[in-house]
């Protein structure tokens, strides 16, 4: 870690008491590199053996790593909790702005304990944590307009929000959405744990800066990493085709999940390949904060209005190799547009369920 690095600070939030505290925990990040190790160690401390995944004793732990906010590509937030789906360790990753926002807010980890009596969302603005009433938001699906002014007030930030039902009633299959109205923190069903705590979402913001000892050496290393991320053949394909470029290679290897995992080769793989979708539907590329790759690809799909001839609504639908096999080859489907519409239906019309649920 850097000297006096805020990465060592852990924010503890208690929803039951609506209180928070900050503790220095350099031991968490000195024991190993990366946020996953720190999250596992915090989960061991916070979650007692035998805890029900929907009980207040199951914490939500968000962590980042030492490279976040300093170097390109390090833009993921790790979420750790006891999974309601498996009863074992649940780990989800989220892109977008959340990791950089947590880092700039001055934390390496956020531990959310307990459960609120009424629906709330947390607004974390640097050293201040606000417990905001979310009763009016409980039952709404993304996007949620009331969270947007909070983000604007706080500066750089990012809101996570999940579906309307408490986690136990939802069966443990809810994921979360981000500020771009794209699924995040999936597929370990973090949204169900949020719901069980009556936690509608998070708004995280910060205005800190990270100092480096040798600016010239830092800049040289940054440039090398940036060039490797944008110019190498290994990474360039993700910018051009997104993660959907994996469909055809997986199919050639006999490893593309097909017909409920009964087969590994799908005869209609070309229709759901990254190459075909880019040529026929690609409308926009989106990048996470501090990542130059822009592997998130959005398809522009027209939806006809049922009672209005020649009248369409154009929607931007995010796709990658996971939803494509989940609603395509895994179900034996072989057409592109209906598969993209199914992706949209799972997210917006099925109460924020992720595609693989």
C-alpha positions in Angstrom: 0.0 0.0 0.0 0.9 3.6 -0.4 1.9 5.6 2.7 -1.2 6.8 4.6 -3.3 5.0 2.0 -7.0 5.3 2.7 -7.3 1.7 1.4 -6.6 0.6 5.0 -9.8 2.3 6.2 -12.9 0.1 6.6 -16.3 1.6 6.9 -18.7 -0.4 9.1 -22.4 0.4 8.7 -25.1 -1.0 11.0 -28.5 -0.8 9.4 -30.3 -2.0 12.6 -28.9 0.9 14.7 -28.5 3.3 11.8 -24.9 4.0 12.9 -21.5 3.8 11.3 -17.8 3.8 12.3 -14.4 3.8 10.5 -11.6 1.5 11.6 -8.0 1.3 10.3 -7.4 -2.2 9.1 -4.0 -2.3 7.2 -3.7 -6.0 8.1 -6.5 -6.9 5.7 -4.6 -5.6 2.7 -1.1 -6.4 3.8 -2.0 -10.1 4.1 -2.5 -10.4 0.3 -3.0 -8.4 -2.9 -6.4 -7.5 -4.0 -9.9 -6.9 -2.6 -11.1 -10.5 -2.8 -8.7 -11.7 -0.1 -9.7 -8.8 2.2 -13.4 -9.5 1.6 -12.9 -13.2 2.5 -11.1 -12.3 5.7 -13.9 -9.8 6.6 -16.6 -12.4 5.9 -14.9 -14.8 8.2 -14.9 -12.2 11.0 -18.5 -11.0 10.4 -20.5 -14.1 9.5 -20.8 -16.7 12.1 -21.1 -20.4 11.1 -24.7 -21.5 10.5 -26.0 -18.0 9.8 -29.1 -17.9 7.7 -28.3 -16.0 4.4 -31.4 -13.9 4.9 -30.7 -13.1 8.6 -29.3 -9.8 9.7 -26.1 -11.6 10.7 -25.2 -12.1 7.1 -23.1 -9.1 6.1 -22.7 -7.4 2.8 -19.0 -6.7 2.2 -17.7 -4.4 -0.6 -14.0 -4.1 -1.3 -11.6 -2.7 -3.8 -7.9 -3.4 -4.4 -4.7 -1.3 -4.1 -4.6 -0.6 -7.9 -8.1 0.8 -8.1 -8.0 4.5 -8.9 -4.3 4.4 -9.9 -4.0 2.2 -13.0 -6.3 1.3 -15.9 -8.4 -1.9 -15.9 -8.6 -2.0 -12.0 -12.2 -1.0 -11.9 -14.1 -3.8 -10.2 -15.9 -3.8 -6.8 -15.9 -7.1 -5.0 -19.1 -8.0 -3.1 -18.9 -10.9 -0.6 -21.7 -12.4 1.5 -23.2 -15.8 2.3 -25.0 -16.8 -0.8 -28.8 -17.6 -0.4 -28.5 -19.8 -3.4 -25.8 -22.2 -2.2 -25.5 -21.4 1.5 -21.8 -21.0 0.9 -19.5 -18.1 0.1 -21.1 -15.7 -2.4 -18.9 -13.5 -4.5 -20.0 -11.0 -7.1 -18.1 -8.4 -9.2 -19.4 -5.0 -10.4 -17.9 -2.6 -12.9 -19.1 0.9 -13.6 -18.0 3.7 -11.2 -18.4 2.0 -7.8 -14.8 0.9 -7.3 -13.3 4.2 -8.0 -16.0 5.9 -6.0 -15.3 3.8 -2.9 -11.6 4.5 -3.3 -12.1 8.3 -3.7 -14.5 8.2 -0.7 -11.5 7.1 1.4 -12.2 3.4 1.9 -10.8 0.0 1.0 -13.8 -1.9 2.3 -17.4 -1.3 3.4 -19.1 -3.7 5.8 -22.9 -3.5 6.0 -24.3 -5.2 9.1 -27.8 -5.8 10.5 -31.1 -5.1 8.8 -33.3 -2.0 8.6 -36.9 -2.0 9.9 -38.0 0.1 7.0 -36.6 0.4 3.4 -33.6 2.6 3.2 -30.8 3.5 0.8 -27.3 4.6 1.9 -25.7 7.8 0.8 -22.0 7.6 1.5 -20.3 10.9 0.9 -16.7 10.7 2.0 -16.6 10.6 5.8 -20.4 11.0 6.1 -23.0 8.2 5.8 -26.7 9.1 5.5 -29.6 6.7 5.9 -32.2 7.8 3.5 -35.8 6.7 3.5 -36.5 4.4 0.5 -40.2 3.5 1.2 -41.3 5.3 -1.9 -38.7 3.4 -3.9 -39.6 -0.1 -2.6 -41.3 -1.8 -5.5 -39.8 0.2 -8.3 -37.6 -1.3 -10.9 -34.5 0.5 -12.4 -34.0 3.3 -13.1 -34.9 5.1 -10.0 -35.0 8.9 -10.5 -34.8 9.9 -6.8 -31.3 8.4 -6.6 -30.0 10.6 -9.4 -30.2 13.9 -7.5 -28.3 12.3 -4.7 -25.5 11.3 -7.1 -25.4 14.8 -8.5 -25.2 16.4 -5.1 -22.4 14.1 -4.0 -20.2 14.5 -7.1 -18.7 11.3 -8.6 -20.7 8.3 -7.4 -22.6 5.3 -8.4 -26.0 3.9 -7.3 -26.8 0.2 -7.0 -30.4 -0.7 -6.8 -32.2 -4.1 -6.7 -35.7 -5.3 -7.3 -38.7 -4.6 -5.2 -39.2 -7.9 -3.2 -37.5 -8.9 0.0 -34.8 -11.5 -0.5 -36.6 -14.5 1.0 -39.7 -14.0 -1.1 -37.6 -13.5 -4.2 -36.1 -16.9 -3.8 -32.5 -15.6 -3.8 -32.3 -14.9 -7.5 -32.1 -11.1 -7.7 -29.1 -9.1 -9.0 -28.5 -5.4 -8.8 -28.5 -2.7 -11.3 -26.1 0.2 -11.7 -26.3 3.8 -12.8 -26.4 2.7 -16.4 -29.4 0.5 -15.9 -27.3 -2.6 -16.5 -27.2 -5.7 -14.3 -24.4 -5.6 -11.7 -23.2 -7.8 -8.8 -24.4 -11.0 -10.4 -24.8 -14.0 -10.5 -24.3 -14.8 -6.7 -27.7 -13.1 -6.0 -26.5 -10.2 -4.0 -29.8 -8.4 -4.6 -31.6 -10.9 -2.5 -29.3 -10.2 0.4 -29.9 -6.5 -0.1 -33.6 -7.1 -0.1 -33.5 -9.1 3.1 -31.9 -6.1 4.8 -34.5 -3.7 3.3 -31.6 -2.0 1.7 -32.7 -0.5 -1.7 -29.4 0.8 -2.8 -26.1 2.6 -2.3 -24.9 6.0 -3.5 -21.1 6.3 -3.0 -19.1 9.5 -3.7 -15.7 10.9 -2.8 -13.3 13.7 -3.8 -10.0 12.4 -2.5 -6.9 12.1 -4.6 -4.1 9.5 -4.4 -0.5 10.6 -4.2 2.4 8.7 -5.7 6.0 8.8 -4.6 7.5 9.1 -8.1 5.2 10.7 -10.6 7.5 10.2 -13.6 7.9 6.4 -13.0 4.2 6.2 -12.3 3.3 7.9 -15.6 5.6 5.6 -17.5 4.1 2.5 -16.0 0.6 3.9 -16.5 1.3 4.5 -20.2 2.7 1.0 -20.7 -0.4 -0.6 -19.1 -2.7 1.7 -21.1 -1.0 0.7 -24.4 -1.2 -3.0 -23.5 -4.9 -2.6 -22.7 -5.8 -0.8 -25.9 -3.3 -2.1 -28.5 -2.6 -5.7 -27.8 -4.5 -8.3 -29.8 -5.6 -10.0 -26.5 -7.5 -6.9 -25.4 -8.4 -5.2 -28.6 -10.9 -8.0 -29.5 -12.9 -7.1 -26.3 -13.2 -3.5 -27.5 -14.3 -4.5 -31.0 -16.6 -7.4 -30.2 -17.0 -7.4 -26.4 -17.1 -10.6 -24.3 -19.5 -12.0 -26.9 -16.4 -12.8 -29.0 -16.1 -15.9 -26.8 -19.2 -17.5 -28.3 -17.5 -19.0 -31.4 -14.3 -20.1 -29.7 -16.2 -21.8 -27.0 -18.4 -23.5 -29.6 -15.4 -24.7 -31.5 -13.9 -26.2 -28.3 -17.2 -28.0 -27.6 -17.6 -25.9 -24.4 -20.6 -23.7 -25.2 -23.4 -24.6 -22.8 -26.2 -26.0 -25.0 -29.7 -27.5 -24.4 -29.5 -27.4 -20.6 -25.9 -28.5 -20.5 -26.6 -31.7 -22.5 -24.3 -30.6 -25.2 -21.3 -28.4 -25.8 -21.8 -27.5 -29.4 -24.5 -25.3 -30.8 -25.4 -25.4 -34.5 -26.8 -21.8 -34.3 -23.8 -20.2 -32.6 -23.1 -17.9 -35.6 -26.5 -16.1 -34.9 -25.5 -15.2 -31.4 -21.8 -14.6 -32.0 -20.1 -11.3 -31.2 -19.2 -10.9 -34.9 -22.8 -11.2 -36.1 -24.2 -9.0 -33.3 -21.7 -6.3 -33.9 -22.5 -6.2 -37.6 -26.3 -6.3 -37.2 -27.1 -4.6 -33.9 -24.2 -2.8 -32.2 -25.3 0.6 -31.2 -22.9 1.7 -28.5 -19.8 0.7 -26.5 -19.6 1.6 -22.8 -16.6 1.6 -20.5 -16.3 1.3 -16.8 -14.6 4.1 -14.9 -10.8 4.1 -15.4 -11.0 1.3 -18.0 -10.1 2.1 -21.6 -11.3 -1.2 -23.1 -15.1 -0.5 -23.3 -16.0 -4.2 -23.5 -19.7 -3.5 -22.6 -21.6 -3.6 -25.9 -25.1 -2.4 -26.3 -27.4 -3.6 -29.1 -29.9 -1.2 -30.7 -33.1 -3.3 -30.9 -36.5 -2.0 -32.2 -39.6 -3.1 -30.3 -42.9 -2.7 -32.2 -45.8 -1.2 -30.3 -48.6 -3.8 -30.3 -51.4 -1.4 -31.4 -49.4 1.1 -33.5 -48.4 -0.1 -37.0 -45.0 1.2 -38.2 -44.2 2.6 -34.8 -41.2 1.3 -32.8 -39.4 1.9 -29.6 -35.6 1.5 -29.9 -33.9 0.1 -26.8 -30.2 -0.2 -26.0 -29.7 -3.8 -24.6 -26.5 -4.8 -23.0 -25.2 -8.2 -24.1 -22.2 -10.4 -23.3 -21.5 -14.1 -23.7 -23.3 -15.1 -20.5 -26.8 -13.9 -21.3 -26.3 -15.0 -24.9 -25.8 -18.6 -23.9 -28.3 -18.4 -21.0 -31.2 -17.4 -23.3 -29.7 -18.7 -26.5 -27.8 -21.9 -26.8 -28.7 -23.2 -23.3 -32.4 -23.1 -24.4 -31.7 -24.3 -27.9 -32.7 -20.9 -29.4 -31.0 -20.0 -32.7 -32.1 -16.5 -33.6 -30.5 -13.3 -32.5 -33.2 -10.6 -32.1 -35.5 -12.7 -29.9 -32.5 -13.6 -27.7 -31.7 -9.9 -27.2 -35.3 -9.2 -26.4 -35.2 -12.1 -23.9 -32.2 -10.4 -22.2 -34.1 -7.2 -21.9 -37.2 -9.0 -20.6 -35.2 -10.8 -17.8 -33.8 -7.5 -16.6 -36.6 -5.0 -16.9 -39.7 -7.1 -16.9 -38.9 -9.9 -14.6 -38.1 -7.7 -11.6 -34.3 -7.4 -11.9 -33.5 -11.1 -12.3 -30.2 -11.7 -13.9 -30.1 -13.8 -17.1 -28.5 -16.9 -15.6 -31.2 -17.2 -12.9 
